[in-house]
Amino acid sequence: MEQILFLTGKLAERGLERILQAMQPADFTYRVLNIGVNVAALMSAEMINRRLQNVDGIDRIIVPGLCAGDLDQSSRRLGIPVLRGPEEMKDLPAFFGQGAKARPLDRYTIRIFAEIVDAPRMEIEAIINQADAYVRDGADVIDLGCLPAVPFPHLEASIAALRERGYLISVDSLETDDLLRGARSGAHYLLSLKESTVDLAADVDAVPVLIPERAGDLDSLFRAIDVMLERGRPFLADSVLDPIHFGLTESLVRYSRLRQRYPGIEIMMGTGNLSELTDADTTGLNAFMLGILSELRIDNLLTTQVSAHARSVVRELDVGRRIMFAAREDTSLPKGYDGSLLTIHDRKPFPYTEMEIAETAKEIRDPSYRVQVSEAGIHVYNRDGMVTARDPFDLFPHLKELQSDAPHAFYMGVELARAQLAWQLGKRYMQDEPLQWGCAARERARRDPNALHAYKPSGSTLAKAKK
């Protein structure tokens, strides 16, 4: 049986022992060694090389995830693998596959068509740049969206440029002239043909996407499908997804009917009418829709990224299709595979309780502040004790060193942290105002703006403006 040595620091030693005992590993035995540092995260490869000599009987060494330095060098010196574990020791069970589905997410069946909606109004270089970004995010097909009554004189040149980069291309228009031009220029797919225009597909090599003649007219879609089946030509069928309160539920039923009637055909669903036209975070909406596609074996998805809140849809769909494929293969719920779609809430946001953090705080003997978060709030502690609050500004009066050293630095630290989050997530930032998280937040933060100014330099431009 494999013997693993876990290296840690003084403060984490007892906690690590408890976690490993609770894991009750069946495939390895273990030892825990305090390498002679208080805080495990301050461990380095150089420290390991200096202080660790005897590894007799050890098959593998696990060090904290934040351990700095070249662990490959440590592995070579000791003759056994030295590996980083998780950053939080509470995540060790998942690291060893307990309570998580550790499997690669490299397989999927859903093909993502990413539409460039304003292609006629864009220069070819801009089209290429947008296509490159979509492909980096996971798109399989670049969809050139044509606009009614807007000329697209560079359609052929755009297709040639995209093909030169090796991209699959679809042309999206209800004008047959656009579709014919696209097909003759080398487009791989045509969106969209109807019962009345299905004969166009006989003259080109591009694969058509069939849609109903009129909204909700499933019978006309069936007739167009039957024509293509009789001809033995490839096609995709799309019964069209409608927005909420404009027929969403019935349109989902149509997809189910389409699959039941034609079990073996390729189907496409465009999800933009949900992600673009609903003021809700797209990660959840996309996960839900991908679940429906997975159940119905719909392997082609058309999406857009027009609205600012939908800026990461292609990335979300790429992650989601991999999760859904793995869950379907495992006959499992789509849980525990990957947390990338949990953008607002984490499944386990607070690995340590307030009591556990307080126990650690009692062992601190230096003036440096540590910050941790539990269900109870934000905890800041050093050798002088621990203070807990839910708003960083409520902590400041208790942090004596900061009061005399850098009140402006504290204020700017809070504001810049908020600004960074706003920029990263695409949220609105207003100085002196908490970020708004809607119903995802436990409570809306409210603060007396006059009290806030106590933490700013008296000469602050913003403070003067508000007086």
Summary of the structure (lengths in Angstrom):
residues: 467
radius of gyration: 28.8
end to end distance: 70.6
largest distance: 83.4
contacts: 1349
relative contact order: 0.07
helix: 43%
strand: 16%
